[in-house]
Every structure is written in C-alpha cells, then in structure tokens.
C-alpha cells in the first residue's frame, strides 16, 4: 500500500465521525492549553520579580502535575467511547481483508493527527491566553508588568513531552485491545451493552455504609488537625461510595421501576427504563464520574474563593500588630524591667530612624506551654504520653498562656482585682469545660477561678485560630512563673526537654506605607540578628514579625490557590461536559433501533421527547443532587480545614458554597439541554 493510504484512511475515519471527534479535539486542545498556561506561569520571570510570586509559582508547579495526571486518566476514559463507537468500522475493515497490522497503522495515524492538531492548537491558545493569566496573577499580587507577549520555551518542551507520552500510552492501550479482539467481536462491540452487575443490593449497601462513615467523619470531627488527617480518607470513601451507589443503586432502581407496572408500561418510560437496566453498569460509572468531578469543582471553588476573599482577615488573625517582636528567655528572672526597657528602646530607636509612629502598643510578659484541660487540671504535653506506646494520648494540644493580671487590665481597660491564689481565666476558640471553681497545672500549681471570660480576643498572642487558647491571668505572676520554671528544670534534667517557655512580647501598629514598614523590618532584622548573635545571658532567641513583609507571601499563597482552583475547576468542567456528551451520543446510537421499532407501532416525536425526558430526569440530575449532598456534609470539615489557614468565617463560606452550587446548577442545566438535543437527533434520525 502507498504511504499516503493510511493517513488518508485515518483522516477519513475522523471526518466521517466528526460528531464524536470534534468534542474530543476541543477537550485535548483545552487540556494542552491549560497545562502550558500553568507551566509557563510557574517559570515566569515576571512573577519571580514580584513579592509573593515565588510562593504562587510553587503552587502552580504542583498544579501542572495534577492536571497532567488527571488528563492521562481522563483521556484514557473518554478514548474508550471513541473506540467502542468505531469498533464496528474496524471490524468491517478486518473482514474486508485488512489485517491487524493494517489497522494498527490506521490507529497510529489517527492518534498522530489528534496529537498534532491538539498540540499545535493548544500551544497557540496557551501562549495567547498565558499573557492574560499572567496579567491576572500580577494584579492579584498587586505588582506591575508590561504587555509584552512572552513564550516560555521550557514550558513548550515540557507540554509536548507530557502529552506525547499520554497519546503514546493511549495508542498502546488501543492497539492491545484490538490485538486481543476477534473480527466478529469488533463488529458486534458497538451494540454490546454491559451486563447489569451481580449482587446489586450488597454493593448498594456497602456504598451506603461507606458514605455514612464519610459523612459521619465530616460532621463529627471538631479538631482542625484531626480533620486534615481524616480528610483524604473521607474523600476516598465518598468516591468509592459514589461509584457503588450509581453502579449498583441505579440498576436496583431500574429493577424496582420495572416491577411497577403502572409506571413501567408507559410509552414514555418503557424504552428508557429497559435500555438503562441493560447497560447501567457503564452508565452508572459515567454518572458517578460526573458527580465526583462536580463535587471537586464545588469544593475547590468554594474554598479557594473564601481563602482569597478573606486574606486580609486571615492576616490580621495571624499578625494582630503591624510590627512585633518576642524575646524568649530561659527563666522568668530574665523578664525584668531593665531588660524589657532595653528591648523596648531598641524597637523605638528603629521606628525613630524610619520616621514611623507607633500606635495601639501591646506589651506583656508571659509563660507559655502546650497542654490539655482534663477535668480541673492542665496536663502538659509530656504528661500526655502513653508509657507503653510512647505516643501522645491527645490528638492535639491547646495553647495555654499565664500572664500578669495587669496585662488584662491594660488591654481591656478593666480594673479587675485578684487575691493571692486567685486567677481570671479567658478562652479563645472554644468553651471553658471546667465546671468547678478550682484550676491547677500539673496537679501542682493551684488557682481559685474568680471569673471566666469566653471568646477572649483582646490579646490574641499567637494569632492561631486552629486550636483553643487559654489565658490564665494571675496577680502574683513572678511566683507562678518561678514554680513553672522549677518544673521546667526538673523535666529538662530527666527528659532533656522543656515544656514551659517564657517570653516578652512587644507589638504596635504603624502609620507608614507598606514599603516604609518593610524598610523598617530590614533595619530591625539586622539589630535582632546582632542580639541573637551576642548570646546575651538568659536570651534563648529573639523573633520578630512584620505584617507588611508577609503580606505578599499570603497573597501569593492564597492567590495561587485561587488561580489553581479556577483552572483545575475549568479542566474538571471540560471533563464533565465531555462525559455527558459521550454518554448521550453512545446511548443515542444504542437506543436508536429501539425507538425505530416504537415509531413503527405509533410512537410520535412528542412521545420520543417525553421518553427522553423521563430517562434524563431519572438519572441525569442525580449527579448534581448527590454532589450538592456531598458538599453539604463536607461543609463542616472544609470549615475546619480553613481554620488551619486562619480563616474563621463560617457564614461567609456557607454563602460562597451556596452561590457556587447555584451557578454550577445553572451551567449543568444548560449542558443538559445541549446534550439531550444531540441524543434526540440521533434516536429520531431514522424517522426523517
């Protein structure tokens, strides 16, 4: 045969089946475009020069491999639709004299044409739209750039390499299936439905149990760290349960409907229910895939939009003051007025040099440890160890601060008084679970609790919102701190570890611009570096934090998550659309002969549309409804996970999640209208 024969046959096969291949081309082009855009942005020289850009690029670098892996799985999945539809054509070629070597050549050229068009078009669109994406990201980072179109050579090479590997693997898989199939099997394959799975009730029950466990984890876990640990287990359970319910549950539903004679023996229900029960195993897998993809889109968009919209709130939780320092000392005796005055003077001199004025000054000394309140006693983290397993018996510990009563009065404007041995307890991030009037630390240091204050935020010392924070204000801080130091020393001598930390904090807001504050941070950095290097007696280390300095890093992180969430959302939406389309096309061709028979016995076009709507309403909107249910039950866990990022705005998250679901539902309905129209055209084609 001439060398041009196989390319012509391949192109002829693609053009004659353009109703199948055009959506596949668009999807491949979109995947190439998305991969190039993310890859190009991850190496963009423009973003590197902007503060926070490197953080954003690290997020995108991870995202491109997520898209690459998803593309591999998804194109394998959708390519099976093409092979099933074309199998009869290949079988006919085989019967007419072409051996499997000839068919392999046709397959090769078809794959080469698809790969070539997808890569060229995808890279062209990717290069063009990458500039828009770059401008968008620069705007997120509050940076500046020009309008020069840049072509990232490394991104082009990496995109070509990744997608060539994907297309080669798809080709090898198709050739393997063709080699193993017999000619008559290829001829019959298009009309071969999948048998309903056996043991439907058992699989459905397993799916229900798995889903109940996942939902139970989502709504019962209270601790954010524990939620992070169990999140991926819950996701796997939800995915497994979704597939089981759609594959087994949908078949069971069809059987139940078939037993309902009043419902089943109607012309608008008979064909659709009968055909669904015959091939529901594959149909259920497609519906489950749509449901999982829809849930992914909703979760990603809801969480990333909330994080980016709440970035200022998150930063103020994490950095309550524009500029602050903490001097950590080895013992409370080093927290004296002279030392505190010296450290304060260092800060004031720095602000004077930068011509900045401090306001809202917060200054205090405290002792700090991690522990758990059990009954009326705080147990420190070393006490929460199982002697047999040497593992912590508490999944997560809380933060506990002991501070002078004068600090509380100074920051709140109150005039509380306490007698010796009394304490004022304040809690942030939870409730006080001790119902008695007494409180102790390590069953050694005892207090009489005079007053308890809930949701105390006047001193948010660490800016943490992922754990509960206790504040114990005492009138005799020096005495209590000394007892804690003695306990600390005893632990250090026996376990070579410290449990209690002593520090002096100074924080203030500033009146200058972000640039001026960052310049001040640079000066302060040099002074504190010298103080750390001086090894001054009693000082363990000195740390400082600047709101302005960390601002761009936060915008880079959450902006990167937003961009990645939107781009991944677009990719998953493309996948869901293509699955919907091929589901309607393949089912349309399989149902075509059945509707031809029904038309001959009097079924009108109106009846056909009613039957189509009956089938669609039974199963097509099930993925959307179940995705909404998944999102509803996942909401508590998502809100806990966002706490780890510092976002504590549950009502705002609920509004965003609801808005995303409603918008996605509108989009879903539009896609349904378009794809159901394709189904109707196919099943009614022979009635012209």
PyMOL commands that set and color helices and strands:
alter all, ss='L'
color gray80, all
select helices_A, chain A and resi 3-16+18-42+45-48+53-95+100-140+153-180+183-189+200-220+224-259+261-264+267-309+311-318+332-334+337-353+381-383+405-412+477-495+514-533+547-600+605-620+622-644+650-683+685-687
alter helices_A, ss='H'
color red, helices_A
select strands_A, chain A and resi 323-329+358-374+377-380+398-404+422-428+438-441+445-453+469-474+500-510+539-546
alter strands_A, ss='S'
color yellow, strands_A
deselect
rebuild
show_as cartoon
